[in-house]
Amino acid sequence: MRESLGVMWRERALLVVVVLLTFLVQHICATKTKKHACNPSSCGTITNIHNPFRLKDDPKSCGVKRYELACENNVTVLYLFSGKYHVQAINYNNSTIRVADPGVQQHNCSSLPRYFFSRSNFSPNRTNPYYVYGIKSLVFLNCSHPVNENLKYVKIPPRCLNWHSKGYHIYAIGGDVKAKDIEVGCRVKLVAPTSWWGLDTNKSSYPVLQRSLVYGFEISYSGYFGNFGIRYYLVLCASGKNFIILIYLYVLILYIITRI
């Protein structure tokens, strides 16, 4: 009887601990949210920049530092890895930001991306707040022979790209490109990301592929809102000394309960 009462008491005590810790974390997060509440900023065509984003010249209490954007020549800019990307849109409903490589110019078929990265660059952690999913690829290839039977291959006019060597042909394919899509005798020259829809059809033309590069690609920042569970919720809302205090209290109370 005593043992059952002791177990019941410990379970109730543990429940109280969890409730108190949850209340404490929510209080800290609410304080941080209030701190970051500022009037929206604007730069160029991006007119509603608010938490978690901020511009470099915004007050320090606004937004989150690692989601900082720049306003250069009236263009909203995101510095990502070693590249500088132009922000095309921010969707606060699905927690995505769409960016485009500044090297790609509309109505200029010879323009190409300046910066490159791989999916392995993206992982939700403390140093990189973004991750990708559902991004398509635009692959440029140099082929030693004409590719006529594969409808995915889009011929690039010689006036657009000067990669042509004697006897070689330049093509591009877009969408969810697999290794099996690379024809024998073709070598990959460049891979660029895009979130443009409709690239998996066999009706693409080079202007459409070029438009997909101008459109850019989407990356998600939803880890900020805790979509990865309590771990992100704690780390982002109770960082620094507060986080250490929470963990210390949690371990201490658990130790006391188990000793009773």
CYANA upper distance limits for C-alpha pairs under 8 A (distance plus 0.5 A):
  1 MET  CA      5 LEU  CA      6.75
  2 ARG  CA      6 GLY  CA      6.53
  3 GLU  CA      7 VAL  CA      6.68
  4 SER  CA      8 MET  CA      6.64
  5 LEU  CA      9 TRP  CA      6.56
  6 GLY  CA     10 ARG  CA      6.69
  7 VAL  CA     11 GLU  CA      6.69
  8 MET  CA     12 ARG  CA      6.77
  9 TRP  CA     13 ALA  CA      6.55
 10 ARG  CA     14 LEU  CA      6.52
 10 ARG  CA    257 ILE  CA      6.63
 10 ARG  CA    258 THR  CA      8.12
 11 GLU  CA     15 LEU  CA      6.72
 12 ARG  CA     16 VAL  CA      6.78
 13 ALA  CA     17 VAL  CA      6.81
 13 ALA  CA    257 ILE  CA      7.84
 14 LEU  CA     18 VAL  CA      6.79
 14 LEU  CA    254 LEU  CA      7.88
 14 LEU  CA    257 ILE  CA      8.10
 15 LEU  CA     19 VAL  CA      6.73
 16 VAL  CA     20 LEU  CA      6.60
 17 VAL  CA     21 LEU  CA      6.59
 17 VAL  CA    250 TYR  CA      7.99
 17 VAL  CA    253 ILE  CA      7.93
 18 VAL  CA     22 THR  CA      6.54
 19 VAL  CA     23 PHE  CA      6.65
 20 LEU  CA     24 LEU  CA      6.66
 21 LEU  CA     25 VAL  CA      6.64
 21 LEU  CA    246 LEU  CA      7.80
 21 LEU  CA    250 TYR  CA      8.15
 22 THR  CA     26 GLN  CA      6.61
 23 PHE  CA     27 HIS  CA      6.61
 24 LEU  CA     28 ILE  CA      6.81
 25 VAL  CA     29 CYS  CA      6.64
 25 VAL  CA    234 LEU  CA      7.68
 25 VAL  CA    237 CYS  CA      7.68
 25 VAL  CA    238 ALA  CA      7.20
 26 GLN  CA     30 ALA  CA      6.45
 27 HIS  CA     31 THR  CA      6.70
 28 ILE  CA     32 LYS  CA      6.79
 28 ILE  CA    237 CYS  CA      7.03
 28 ILE  CA    238 ALA  CA      7.09
 29 CYS  CA     33 THR  CA      6.54
 29 CYS  CA    237 CYS  CA      5.50
 29 CYS  CA    238 ALA  CA      7.70
 30 ALA  CA     34 LYS  CA      6.65
 31 THR  CA     35 LYS  CA      6.68
 32 LYS  CA     36 HIS  CA      6.75
 32 LYS  CA    237 CYS  CA      7.66
 33 THR  CA     37 ALA  CA      6.81
 35 LYS  CA     61 SER  CA      6.51
 35 LYS  CA     62 CYS  CA      7.66
 36 HIS  CA     51 ASN  CA      7.14
 36 HIS  CA     52 PRO  CA      8.46
 36 HIS  CA     61 SER  CA      6.04
 36 HIS  CA     62 CYS  CA      5.03
 36 HIS  CA     63 GLY  CA      5.68
 36 HIS  CA     64 VAL  CA      8.08
 37 ALA  CA     51 ASN  CA      7.70
 37 ALA  CA     62 CYS  CA      6.94
 37 ALA  CA     63 GLY  CA      8.09
 38 CYS  CA     50 HIS  CA      7.78
 38 CYS  CA     51 ASN  CA      8.37
 38 CYS  CA     62 CYS  CA      6.22
 38 CYS  CA     63 GLY  CA      8.31
 39 ASN  CA     50 HIS  CA      7.73
 40 PRO  CA     47 THR  CA      8.25
 40 PRO  CA     48 ASN  CA      5.90
 40 PRO  CA     49 ILE  CA      5.64
 40 PRO  CA     50 HIS  CA      5.34
 41 SER  CA     47 THR  CA      7.09
 41 SER  CA     48 ASN  CA      6.44
 41 SER  CA     49 ILE  CA      5.37
 41 SER  CA     50 HIS  CA      7.01
 41 SER  CA     54 ARG  CA      7.95
 41 SER  CA     55 LEU  CA      7.72
 41 SER  CA     58 ASP  CA      8.30
 42 SER  CA     46 ILE  CA      6.18
 42 SER  CA     47 THR  CA      4.61
 42 SER  CA     48 ASN  CA      6.27
 42 SER  CA     49 ILE  CA      6.36
 43 CYS  CA     47 THR  CA      6.64
 43 CYS  CA     71 CYS  CA      6.41
 43 CYS  CA     74 ASN  CA      6.12
 43 CYS  CA     75 VAL  CA      6.58
 43 CYS  CA     76 THR  CA      6.15
 44 GLY  CA     74 ASN  CA      5.25
 44 GLY  CA     75 VAL  CA      5.72
 44 GLY  CA     76 THR  CA      7.11
 45 THR  CA     75 VAL  CA      8.00
 45 THR  CA     76 THR  CA      8.46
 45 THR  CA     88 GLN  CA      8.43
 46 ILE  CA     76 THR  CA      7.31
 46 ILE  CA     87 VAL  CA      8.20
 46 ILE  CA     88 GLN  CA      7.91
 46 ILE  CA     89 ALA  CA      7.15
 46 ILE  CA     90 ILE  CA      8.30
 49 ILE  CA     53 PHE  CA      6.66
 49 ILE  CA     54 ARG  CA      6.95
 49 ILE  CA     55 LEU  CA      8.31
 50 HIS  CA     54 ARG  CA      6.60
 50 HIS  CA     62 CYS  CA      8.49
 50 HIS  CA     63 GLY  CA      7.03
 51 ASN  CA     62 CYS  CA      7.61
 51 ASN  CA     63 GLY  CA      4.99
 51 ASN  CA     64 VAL  CA      7.42
 52 PRO  CA     63 GLY  CA      5.16
 52 PRO  CA     64 VAL  CA      5.72
 52 PRO  CA     67 TYR  CA      6.86
 52 PRO  CA    224 TYR  CA      8.25
 53 PHE  CA     63 GLY  CA      5.64
 53 PHE  CA     64 VAL  CA      6.57
 53 PHE  CA     65 LYS  CA      8.38
 53 PHE  CA     67 TYR  CA      5.42
 53 PHE  CA     68 GLU  CA      6.22
 53 PHE  CA     69 LEU  CA      7.48
 54 ARG  CA     58 ASP  CA      6.89
 54 ARG  CA     62 CYS  CA      6.92
 54 ARG  CA     63 GLY  CA      5.43
 54 ARG  CA     64 VAL  CA      7.13
 54 ARG  CA     65 LYS  CA      7.82
 54 ARG  CA     67 TYR  CA      7.03
 54 ARG  CA     68 GLU  CA      5.41
 54 ARG  CA     69 LEU  CA      6.46
 55 LEU  CA     68 GLU  CA      6.07
 55 LEU  CA     69 LEU  CA      5.30
 55 LEU  CA     70 ALA  CA      5.97
 55 LEU  CA     71 CYS  CA      7.45
 56 LYS  CA     68 GLU  CA      6.73
 56 LYS  CA     69 LEU  CA      6.74
 56 LYS  CA     70 ALA  CA      6.13
 56 LYS  CA     71 CYS  CA      8.19
 58 ASP  CA     62 CYS  CA      6.96
 63 GLY  CA     67 TYR  CA      7.96
 63 GLY  CA     68 GLU  CA      8.26
 64 VAL  CA     68 GLU  CA      7.26
 66 ARG  CA    129 PRO  CA      7.70
 67 TYR  CA    129 PRO  CA      8.12
 68 GLU  CA     78 LEU  CA      8.17
 69 LEU  CA     76 THR  CA      7.24
 69 LEU  CA     77 VAL  CA      6.24
 69 LEU  CA     78 LEU  CA      5.74
 69 LEU  CA     79 TYR  CA      7.90
 70 ALA  CA     76 THR  CA      6.27
 70 ALA  CA     77 VAL  CA      5.47
 70 ALA  CA     78 LEU  CA      7.00
 71 CYS  CA     75 VAL  CA      5.97
 71 CYS  CA     76 THR  CA      5.19
 71 CYS  CA     77 VAL  CA      6.50
 72 GLU  CA     76 THR  CA      7.00
 72 GLU  CA     77 VAL  CA      7.36
 75 VAL  CA     86 HIS  CA      7.37
 75 VAL  CA     87 VAL  CA      8.19
 76 THR  CA     86 HIS  CA      6.47
 76 THR  CA     87 VAL  CA      5.92
 77 VAL  CA     84 LYS  CA      7.11
 77 VAL  CA     85 TYR  CA      6.11
 77 VAL  CA     86 HIS  CA      5.23
 77 VAL  CA     87 VAL  CA      6.10
 78 LEU  CA     84 LYS  CA      6.39
 78 LEU  CA     85 TYR  CA      5.70
 78 LEU  CA     86 HIS  CA      6.84
 78 LEU  CA     87 VAL  CA      6.97
 78 LEU  CA     99 VAL  CA      8.19
 79 TYR  CA     83 GLY  CA      6.37
 79 TYR  CA     84 LYS  CA      5.07
 79 TYR  CA     85 TYR  CA      6.76
 80 LEU  CA     84 LYS  CA      6.68
 80 LEU  CA     85 TYR  CA      7.70
 82 SER  CA    115 TYR  CA      8.13
 83 GLY  CA    114 ARG  CA      8.48
 83 GLY  CA    115 TYR  CA      6.15
 83 GLY  CA    116 PHE  CA      8.38
 84 LYS  CA    101 ASP  CA      7.88
 84 LYS  CA    102 PRO  CA      8.11
 84 LYS  CA    115 TYR  CA      8.49
 85 TYR  CA     99 VAL  CA      6.33
 85 TYR  CA    100 ALA  CA      6.05
 85 TYR  CA    101 ASP  CA      5.63
 85 TYR  CA    102 PRO  CA      6.63
 86 HIS  CA     99 VAL  CA      5.89
 86 HIS  CA    100 ALA  CA      5.79
 86 HIS  CA    101 ASP  CA      6.91
 86 HIS  CA    102 PRO  CA      6.69
 87 VAL  CA     97 ILE  CA      7.79
 87 VAL  CA     98 ARG  CA      6.51
 87 VAL  CA     99 VAL  CA      4.88
 87 VAL  CA    100 ALA  CA      7.03
 88 GLN  CA     97 ILE  CA      8.25
 88 GLN  CA     98 ARG  CA      5.93
 88 GLN  CA     99 VAL  CA      5.78
 88 GLN  CA    100 ALA  CA      7.29
 88 GLN  CA    215 TYR  CA      8.30
 88 GLN  CA    216 GLY  CA      8.17
 89 ALA  CA     97 ILE  CA      6.41
 89 ALA  CA     98 ARG  CA      5.70
 89 ALA  CA     99 VAL  CA      7.69
 90 ILE  CA     95 SER  CA      8.26
 90 ILE  CA     96 THR  CA      6.60
 90 ILE  CA     97 ILE  CA      4.91
 90 ILE  CA     98 ARG  CA      6.79
 91 ASN  CA     95 SER  CA      6.24
 91 ASN  CA     96 THR  CA      5.77
 91 ASN  CA     97 ILE  CA      6.60
 92 TYR  CA     96 THR  CA      7.20
 94 ASN  CA    222 SER  CA      8.29
 95 SER  CA    220 SER  CA      6.27
 95 SER  CA    221 TYR  CA      6.21
 95 SER  CA    222 SER  CA      5.68
 96 THR  CA    218 GLU  CA      6.61
 96 THR  CA    219 ILE  CA      5.99
 96 THR  CA    220 SER  CA      4.80
 96 THR  CA    221 TYR  CA      6.49
 96 THR  CA    222 SER  CA      7.86
 97 ILE  CA    218 GLU  CA      6.05
 97 ILE  CA    219 ILE  CA      6.10
 97 ILE  CA    220 SER  CA      6.90
 97 ILE  CA    221 TYR  CA      8.08
 98 ARG  CA    216 GLY  CA      6.91
 98 ARG  CA    217 PHE  CA      5.86
 98 ARG  CA    218 GLU  CA      4.69
 98 ARG  CA    219 ILE  CA      6.90
 99 VAL  CA    215 TYR  CA      8.49
 99 VAL  CA    216 GLY  CA      5.83
 99 VAL  CA    217 PHE  CA      6.16
 99 VAL  CA    218 GLU  CA      6.94
100 ALA  CA    104 VAL  CA      8.29
100 ALA  CA    213 LEU  CA      7.66
100 ALA  CA    214 VAL  CA      6.84
100 ALA  CA    215 TYR  CA      7.03
100 ALA  CA    216 GLY  CA      4.55
100 ALA  CA    217 PHE  CA      6.92
101 ASP  CA    113 PRO  CA      6.10
101 ASP  CA    114 ARG  CA      7.19
101 ASP  CA    115 TYR  CA      7.54
101 ASP  CA    213 LEU  CA      8.28
101 ASP  CA    214 VAL  CA      8.16
101 ASP  CA    216 GLY  CA      7.44
102 PRO  CA    113 PRO  CA      7.63
102 PRO  CA    114 ARG  CA      7.80
103 GLY  CA    111 SER  CA      6.82
103 GLY  CA    112 LEU  CA      6.20
103 GLY  CA    113 PRO  CA      5.32
103 GLY  CA    114 ARG  CA      5.75
104 VAL  CA    108 ASN  CA      8.34
104 VAL  CA    111 SER  CA      5.53
104 VAL  CA    112 LEU  CA      5.61
104 VAL  CA    113 PRO  CA      6.01
104 VAL  CA    114 ARG  CA      8.47
104 VAL  CA    213 LEU  CA      7.18
104 VAL  CA    214 VAL  CA      6.53
105 GLN  CA    109 CYS  CA      8.37
105 GLN  CA    111 SER  CA      6.39
105 GLN  CA    112 LEU  CA      8.47
105 GLN  CA    214 VAL  CA      7.11
106 GLN  CA    210 GLN  CA      8.17
106 GLN  CA    211 ARG  CA      7.58
106 GLN  CA    214 VAL  CA      6.79
109 CYS  CA    160 CYS  CA      5.73
109 CYS  CA    161 LEU  CA      8.39
109 CYS  CA    207 PRO  CA      7.96
109 CYS  CA    210 GLN  CA      7.21
110 SER  CA    159 ARG  CA      8.23
110 SER  CA    160 CYS  CA      4.85
110 SER  CA    161 LEU  CA      6.00
113 PRO  CA    192 ALA  CA      7.62
116 PHE  CA    191 VAL  CA      8.36
116 PHE  CA    192 ALA  CA      7.61
117 PHE  CA    121 ASN  CA      7.17
118 SER  CA    122 PHE  CA      8.31
119 ARG  CA    132 VAL  CA      7.76
122 PHE  CA    128 ASN  CA      7.54
122 PHE  CA    130 TYR  CA      6.95
122 PHE  CA    131 TYR  CA      5.42
122 PHE  CA    132 VAL  CA      7.10
123 SER  CA    128 ASN  CA      7.17
123 SER  CA    129 PRO  CA      8.30
123 SER  CA    130 TYR  CA      7.44
123 SER  CA    131 TYR  CA      6.04
124 PRO  CA    128 ASN  CA      6.52
124 PRO  CA    129 PRO  CA      6.09
124 PRO  CA    130 TYR  CA      6.51
124 PRO  CA    131 TYR  CA      6.43
124 PRO  CA    223 GLY  CA      7.25
125 ASN  CA    129 PRO  CA      6.59
129 PRO  CA    221 TYR  CA      6.64
129 PRO  CA    223 GLY  CA      7.49
129 PRO  CA    224 TYR  CA      7.95
130 TYR  CA    219 ILE  CA      6.77
130 TYR  CA    220 SER  CA      6.00
130 TYR  CA    221 TYR  CA      5.41
130 TYR  CA    222 SER  CA      8.39
130 TYR  CA    223 GLY  CA      8.09
131 TYR  CA    219 ILE  CA      6.30
131 TYR  CA    220 SER  CA      5.87
131 TYR  CA    221 TYR  CA      7.27
132 VAL  CA    218 GLU  CA      7.72
132 VAL  CA    219 ILE  CA      5.44
132 VAL  CA    220 SER  CA      6.50
133 TYR  CA    219 ILE  CA      7.93
133 TYR  CA    220 SER  CA      8.44
134 GLY  CA    195 SER  CA      7.95
135 ILE  CA    193 PRO  CA      6.92
135 ILE  CA    194 THR  CA      6.43
135 ILE  CA    195 SER  CA      5.77
135 ILE  CA    217 PHE  CA      7.34
135 ILE  CA    218 GLU  CA      7.80
136 LYS  CA    174 GLY  CA      7.64
136 LYS  CA    175 GLY  CA      5.41
136 LYS  CA    176 ASP  CA      5.95
136 LYS  CA    177 VAL  CA      8.22
136 LYS  CA    193 PRO  CA      6.36
136 LYS  CA    194 THR  CA      5.78
136 LYS  CA    195 SER  CA      6.29
136 LYS  CA    196 TRP  CA      8.03
136 LYS  CA    199 LEU  CA      8.42
137 SER  CA    174 GLY  CA      6.14
137 SER  CA    175 GLY  CA      5.93
137 SER  CA    176 ASP  CA      6.81
137 SER  CA    177 VAL  CA      7.01
137 SER  CA    191 VAL  CA      7.01
137 SER  CA    192 ALA  CA      6.19
137 SER  CA    193 PRO  CA      5.23
137 SER  CA    194 THR  CA      6.45
138 LEU  CA    172 ALA  CA      7.33
138 LEU  CA    173 ILE  CA      6.35
138 LEU  CA    174 GLY  CA      4.84
138 LEU  CA    175 GLY  CA      7.10
138 LEU  CA    177 VAL  CA      8.49
138 LEU  CA    191 VAL  CA      6.20
138 LEU  CA    192 ALA  CA      5.62
138 LEU  CA    193 PRO  CA      6.71
138 LEU  CA    194 THR  CA      7.54
138 LEU  CA    209 LEU  CA      7.94
139 VAL  CA    172 ALA  CA      5.94
139 VAL  CA    173 ILE  CA      5.83
139 VAL  CA    174 GLY  CA      6.69
139 VAL  CA    177 VAL  CA      8.28
139 VAL  CA    188 VAL  CA      7.44
139 VAL  CA    189 LYS  CA      8.12
139 VAL  CA    190 LEU  CA      6.37
139 VAL  CA    191 VAL  CA      5.08
139 VAL  CA    192 ALA  CA      7.02
140 PHE  CA    170 ILE  CA      7.70
140 PHE  CA    171 TYR  CA      6.33
140 PHE  CA    172 ALA  CA      4.88
140 PHE  CA    173 ILE  CA      7.22
140 PHE  CA    188 VAL  CA      6.51
140 PHE  CA    189 LYS  CA      6.02
140 PHE  CA    190 LEU  CA      5.63
140 PHE  CA    191 VAL  CA      6.91
141 LEU  CA    170 ILE  CA      6.22
141 LEU  CA    171 TYR  CA      5.72
141 LEU  CA    172 ALA  CA      6.50
141 LEU  CA    186 CYS  CA      6.55
141 LEU  CA    187 ARG  CA      5.85
141 LEU  CA    188 VAL  CA      5.01
141 LEU  CA    189 LYS  CA      5.80
141 LEU  CA    190 LEU  CA      7.69
142 ASN  CA    163 TRP  CA      8.21
142 ASN  CA    164 HIS  CA      8.24
142 ASN  CA    168 TYR  CA      6.96
142 ASN  CA    169 HIS  CA      6.21
142 ASN  CA    170 ILE  CA      5.26
142 ASN  CA    171 TYR  CA      7.06
142 ASN  CA    186 CYS  CA      5.97
142 ASN  CA    187 ARG  CA      5.70
142 ASN  CA    188 VAL  CA      6.97
142 ASN  CA    189 LYS  CA      7.03
143 CYS  CA    147 VAL  CA      8.38
143 CYS  CA    168 TYR  CA      5.96
143 CYS  CA    169 HIS  CA      5.55
143 CYS  CA    170 ILE  CA      6.71
143 CYS  CA    171 TYR  CA      7.94
143 CYS  CA    185 GLY  CA      6.10
143 CYS  CA    186 CYS  CA      4.47
143 CYS  CA    187 ARG  CA      6.73
144 SER  CA    167 GLY  CA      6.83
144 SER  CA    168 TYR  CA      5.07
144 SER  CA    169 HIS  CA      6.82
144 SER  CA    185 GLY  CA      5.96
144 SER  CA    186 CYS  CA      6.81
145 HIS  CA    167 GLY  CA      7.72
145 HIS  CA    168 TYR  CA      6.77
145 HIS  CA    169 HIS  CA      7.02
145 HIS  CA    185 GLY  CA      7.51
146 PRO  CA    169 HIS  CA      6.87
147 VAL  CA    153 TYR  CA      7.55
148 ASN  CA    153 TYR  CA      8.43
151 LEU  CA    202 ASN  CA      5.97
151 LEU  CA    203 LYS  CA      8.30
152 LYS  CA    173 ILE  CA      6.28
152 LYS  CA    174 GLY  CA      8.09
152 LYS  CA    201 THR  CA      7.95
152 LYS  CA    202 ASN  CA      5.69
152 LYS  CA    203 LYS  CA      8.33
152 LYS  CA    204 SER  CA      8.09
153 TYR  CA    171 TYR  CA      6.42
153 TYR  CA    172 ALA  CA      6.30
153 TYR  CA    173 ILE  CA      5.71
154 VAL  CA    171 TYR  CA      5.81
154 VAL  CA    172 ALA  CA      5.70
154 VAL  CA    173 ILE  CA      6.71
154 VAL  CA    204 SER  CA      7.54
154 VAL  CA    205 SER  CA      6.64
154 VAL  CA    206 TYR  CA      6.80
155 LYS  CA    169 HIS  CA      8.41
155 LYS  CA    170 ILE  CA      6.86
155 LYS  CA    171 TYR  CA      5.18
155 LYS  CA    172 ALA  CA      7.20
155 LYS  CA    206 TYR  CA      7.71
156 ILE  CA    160 CYS  CA      7.39
156 ILE  CA    161 LEU  CA      7.83
156 ILE  CA    170 ILE  CA      6.21
156 ILE  CA    171 TYR  CA      5.95
156 ILE  CA    172 ALA  CA      7.50
156 ILE  CA    206 TYR  CA      6.93
157 PRO  CA    161 LEU  CA      7.64
158 PRO  CA    162 ASN  CA      6.88
158 PRO  CA    164 HIS  CA      7.79
161 LEU  CA    170 ILE  CA      8.49
163 TRP  CA    170 ILE  CA      7.77
164 HIS  CA    168 TYR  CA      6.27
164 HIS  CA    169 HIS  CA      6.77
164 HIS  CA    170 ILE  CA      7.25
165 SER  CA    169 HIS  CA      8.35
172 ALA  CA    206 TYR  CA      8.24
173 ILE  CA    177 VAL  CA      7.98
174 GLY  CA    199 LEU  CA      5.77
174 GLY  CA    200 ASP  CA      7.09
174 GLY  CA    209 LEU  CA      7.58
175 GLY  CA    198 GLY  CA      8.21
175 GLY  CA    199 LEU  CA      5.11
175 GLY  CA    200 ASP  CA      5.18
176 ASP  CA    200 ASP  CA      7.18
177 VAL  CA    181 ASP  CA      6.93
178 LYS  CA    182 ILE  CA      8.01
182 ILE  CA    186 CYS  CA      7.06
182 ILE  CA    187 ARG  CA      8.37
192 ALA  CA    213 LEU  CA      8.13
193 PRO  CA    213 LEU  CA      8.01
193 PRO  CA    216 GLY  CA      7.83
193 PRO  CA    217 PHE  CA      6.71
194 THR  CA    212 SER  CA      6.59
194 THR  CA    213 LEU  CA      6.48
194 THR  CA    215 TYR  CA      7.73
194 THR  CA    216 GLY  CA      5.69
194 THR  CA    217 PHE  CA      4.89
194 THR  CA    218 GLU  CA      8.14
195 SER  CA    212 SER  CA      7.84
195 SER  CA    215 TYR  CA      7.98
195 SER  CA    216 GLY  CA      6.84
195 SER  CA    217 PHE  CA      5.02
195 SER  CA    218 GLU  CA      6.62
196 TRP  CA    212 SER  CA      5.58
196 TRP  CA    213 LEU  CA      8.40
196 TRP  CA    215 TYR  CA      6.99
196 TRP  CA    216 GLY  CA      7.82
196 TRP  CA    217 PHE  CA      7.87
199 LEU  CA    204 SER  CA      7.28
199 LEU  CA    209 LEU  CA      8.20
204 SER  CA    208 VAL  CA      6.59
204 SER  CA    209 LEU  CA      7.43
205 SER  CA    209 LEU  CA      6.90
206 TYR  CA    210 GLN  CA      6.53
207 PRO  CA    211 ARG  CA      6.57
208 VAL  CA    212 SER  CA      6.83
209 LEU  CA    213 LEU  CA      7.24
210 GLN  CA    214 VAL  CA      7.03
211 ARG  CA    215 TYR  CA      6.62
212 SER  CA    216 GLY  CA      7.03
222 SER  CA    226 GLY  CA      7.60
222 SER  CA    227 ASN  CA      6.74
223 GLY  CA    227 ASN  CA      5.87
223 GLY  CA    228 PHE  CA      6.59
223 GLY  CA    232 TYR  CA      7.44
224 TYR  CA    232 TYR  CA      7.85
224 TYR  CA    233 TYR  CA      8.46
224 TYR  CA    236 LEU  CA      7.71
225 PHE  CA    232 TYR  CA      8.47
225 PHE  CA    233 TYR  CA      7.76
226 GLY  CA    230 ILE  CA      7.26
226 GLY  CA    231 ARG  CA      8.33
226 GLY  CA    232 TYR  CA      5.75
226 GLY  CA    233 TYR  CA      5.49
227 ASN  CA    232 TYR  CA      8.24
228 PHE  CA    232 TYR  CA      6.58
229 GLY  CA    233 TYR  CA      7.01
230 ILE  CA    234 LEU  CA      6.46
231 ARG  CA    235 VAL  CA      6.68
232 TYR  CA    236 LEU  CA      6.32
233 TYR  CA    237 CYS  CA      6.38
233 TYR  CA    238 ALA  CA      8.33
234 LEU  CA    238 ALA  CA      5.71
234 LEU  CA    239 SER  CA      7.67
234 LEU  CA    243 PHE  CA      7.56
235 VAL  CA    239 SER  CA      5.71
235 VAL  CA    243 PHE  CA      7.50
238 ALA  CA    242 ASN  CA      5.75
238 ALA  CA    243 PHE  CA      5.11
239 SER  CA    243 PHE  CA      5.43
239 SER  CA    244 ILE  CA      8.37
240 GLY  CA    244 ILE  CA      7.10
241 LYS  CA    245 ILE  CA      6.67
242 ASN  CA    246 LEU  CA      6.71
243 PHE  CA    247 ILE  CA      6.81
244 ILE  CA    248 TYR  CA      6.58
245 ILE  CA    249 LEU  CA      6.60
246 LEU  CA    250 TYR  CA      6.59
247 ILE  CA    251 VAL  CA      6.68
248 TYR  CA    252 LEU  CA      6.53
249 LEU  CA    253 ILE  CA      6.54
250 TYR  CA    254 LEU  CA      6.69
251 VAL  CA    255 TYR  CA      6.60
252 LEU  CA    256 ILE  CA      6.82
253 ILE  CA    257 ILE  CA      6.68
254 LEU  CA    258 THR  CA      6.71
255 TYR  CA    259 ARG  CA      6.78
256 ILE  CA    260 ILE  CA      6.96
